[in-house]
Amino acid sequence: MPLSPPTSRRALKHTRTIQVEAFARDDGLWDFDARITDIKTRPTHLASGTRPAGLPIHDLWLRLTVDTQFNIIAAEAVSDAVPYPGHCDTIGPAYEKLVGLNLLKGFREGVRQRLSGVHGCTHLTELAQVLPTAVIQAYAGDVIDTRDGASADEQSHKPFQLDRCHALRTDGEAVAKYYPRWAVKSLAESESS
């Protein structure tokens, strides 16, 4: 279902695009190539000069190499378009500080501690913040078993995705329907029984 129709005429002025691609490597690790771009529909006057309409103000890349336990093994950042050439594009090596973090255990706080403010690029740091859920999506079905086994022999633990979002809470209707073995009664249901 799309968004509702706009209530007023409008003109596109700016597009921010975030793209993440996941690659399984021959060595058992995964590469996640993330890119953020900002493009305006009009010439933009920056302190460093005018950027023509349609050319990126930001075109930034971040690659994380991750193991199957969600640990970051390597990190690389590059800046192809920036508002302050010779300045913004020198921060890439700082993103090696992401090595050693785990995408599921304190990642966002670790990013904040290591790369907030003048220690990083606002846009690259923001891009890093989307990677935990992108990695989970990429790993689903390949690294993470997301299906419910037909018998206890097939799966002895709750599927990874349960209790990680509103729709898949174990006391909800979706789990009762699609993962009945893992469904639990809500507190309200338990009290009315």
C-alpha positions in Angstrom: 0.0 0.0 0.0 1.5 3.4 -1.0 1.5 6.5 1.1 -1.6 8.6 0.9 -1.7 11.2 -1.9 -0.1 14.5 -1.1 -2.6 17.2 0.1 -0.8 19.9 -1.9 1.2 20.3 -5.1 4.9 19.7 -4.4 8.3 19.8 -6.1 11.1 17.3 -5.5 14.1 19.2 -4.1 16.4 16.6 -2.5 16.9 12.8 -2.7 18.8 10.8 -0.1 19.5 7.2 -1.1 20.8 4.5 1.2 21.8 1.2 -0.4 23.3 -1.9 1.2 24.5 -4.9 -0.7 25.5 -8.2 0.9 28.1 -10.5 -0.5 29.0 -14.0 0.8 32.7 -14.5 0.4 34.6 -17.7 -0.4 36.4 -17.6 2.9 33.1 -17.8 5.0 33.0 -14.1 5.8 30.5 -11.6 4.4 31.1 -8.1 2.9 28.4 -5.4 3.3 28.8 -2.5 1.0 26.7 0.4 2.1 26.3 3.7 0.2 24.6 7.0 1.0 24.0 9.7 -1.6 22.4 13.2 -1.3 21.4 14.8 -4.6 19.6 18.1 -5.1 17.4 19.1 -8.0 18.9 22.6 -8.2 22.4 24.0 -8.1 23.6 24.1 -4.5 25.9 26.9 -3.4 28.4 25.5 -0.9 31.3 27.3 0.8 33.6 25.2 -1.4 31.7 26.2 -4.6 28.5 25.5 -6.5 27.4 21.9 -7.0 25.3 21.6 -10.2 21.8 20.1 -10.0 21.8 16.3 -10.1 25.4 15.9 -8.9 25.8 14.3 -5.5 26.7 16.5 -2.5 27.5 13.3 -0.7 28.4 10.0 -2.2 29.9 7.9 0.6 30.7 4.2 0.9 31.2 2.0 3.9 32.3 -1.7 3.7 32.1 -4.0 6.7 33.5 -7.5 6.6 31.6 -9.5 9.1 31.8 -13.1 10.4 28.7 -15.3 11.0 28.7 -14.4 14.7 28.1 -10.7 13.6 31.7 -9.6 14.6 33.2 -6.9 12.4 36.5 -8.2 11.0 37.4 -5.3 8.7 36.0 -1.8 7.9 36.7 0.6 5.0 35.2 4.0 4.2 35.6 6.1 1.1 34.1 9.4 0.0 33.5 10.0 -3.7 31.6 13.3 -3.4 31.7 15.6 -0.4 30.8 19.2 0.3 34.4 20.1 1.5 36.9 18.2 -0.7 40.3 17.7 0.9 38.6 17.8 4.3 35.5 15.5 4.5 37.2 12.9 2.4 40.1 12.4 4.9 38.0 10.7 7.6 37.8 7.2 6.0 40.6 5.6 8.0 38.7 6.4 11.3 36.1 3.8 10.4 38.6 1.1 11.0 37.6 1.7 14.6 34.5 -0.4 13.9 36.7 -3.5 13.8 36.0 -5.7 16.9 32.4 -4.5 17.4 29.5 -6.9 17.2 26.5 -5.8 15.2 24.1 -7.4 17.7 25.7 -6.5 21.0 26.1 -2.8 21.7 27.0 -1.8 18.2 25.2 1.5 18.0 26.6 2.6 21.3 30.1 1.5 20.2 29.8 3.5 17.0 28.7 6.6 19.0 31.6 6.2 21.4 34.2 5.7 18.7 33.0 8.0 15.9 30.6 10.7 17.2 31.1 14.4 16.6 34.5 15.4 15.2 35.8 11.8 15.4 33.8 10.7 12.3 31.6 11.9 9.5 28.0 12.5 10.4 26.8 10.8 7.2 29.1 7.7 7.3 28.2 7.3 11.0 24.5 7.5 10.2 25.0 4.9 7.4 26.7 2.5 9.8 23.6 2.6 12.1 21.5 0.9 9.4 23.8 -2.1 9.1 22.7 -4.4 12.0 19.2 -4.9 10.5 20.6 -5.2 7.0 23.0 -7.9 8.1 20.2 -9.8 9.8 18.2 -9.6 6.6 21.1 -10.9 4.5 21.9 -13.7 7.0 18.2 -14.8 7.2 17.9 -18.2 5.7 21.7 -18.5 5.0 23.4 -18.0 8.3 20.4 -17.7 10.6 17.7 -20.4 10.6 14.5 -18.4 10.4 12.0 -21.2 9.8 10.1 -23.2 12.4 11.1 -26.9 12.3 8.3 -29.4 12.0 9.6 -31.3 15.0 11.8 -30.6 18.0 14.6 -32.6 16.3 14.7 -30.0 13.5 14.9 -27.0 15.7 15.6 -27.0 19.4 15.5 -23.2 19.9 13.2 -20.4 19.1 13.7 -19.0 15.6 16.0 -15.9 15.6 13.4 -13.4 14.5 10.8 -14.0 17.2 10.4 -11.3 19.8 12.6 -8.9 17.7 9.7 -6.9 16.3 6.0 -6.0 16.9 4.6 -8.5 14.5 6.7 -11.4 15.6 6.2 -11.2 19.4 5.6 -14.6 20.9 2.3 -13.5 22.5 1.0 -12.2 19.2 -1.3 -13.5 16.5 1.4 -13.9 13.8 3.5 -16.2 16.0 0.4 -18.2 17.0 -0.4 -18.6 13.3 3.0 -19.1 11.7 5.1 -20.4 14.6 2.5 -22.1 16.9 5.1 -24.1 18.7 6.7 -20.9 20.1 3.5 -19.0 20.8 2.9 -18.0 24.4 -0.3 -16.6 26.0 -0.2 -12.9 26.7 -0.6 -11.7 30.3 -4.2 -10.7 29.5 -5.0 -14.1 28.0 -3.4 -15.9 31.0 -5.4 -13.9 33.5 -8.7 -14.6 31.6 -8.1 -18.4 31.4 
